[in-house]
């Protein structure tokens, strides 16, 4: 797995969207139009796991890409292969919520 900017596509549990997280030396950092994402990740022998704290920074009507919570945790588990990560995201504060996500490396930083 390479350090850098990844493009992620996610869908599931009635949500869908894209983002561009920065994954560098175990740190997971991202921001979108309504939320910030700060956390950590590990990758070992092709297994990828991340724990990310998500906070809402902007209230927008009809936001459909996240659970309707001001703050929550997102756990990501999946497989990594070179420049691609395929994972599943769950939210402990929202039982039953899950999305599938595919991360593709875009650029070094």
ABEGO torsion letter per residue (X at the ends): XBBEBBBBBBBEGGBBEBBBBBBBGGBBBBBBAABBBBBBBBBBGGBBBBBBBBBBABBBBGBAABBBBABBBBBBBBBBBEABBBBBBBBAABBGBBBBBBBBBABBX
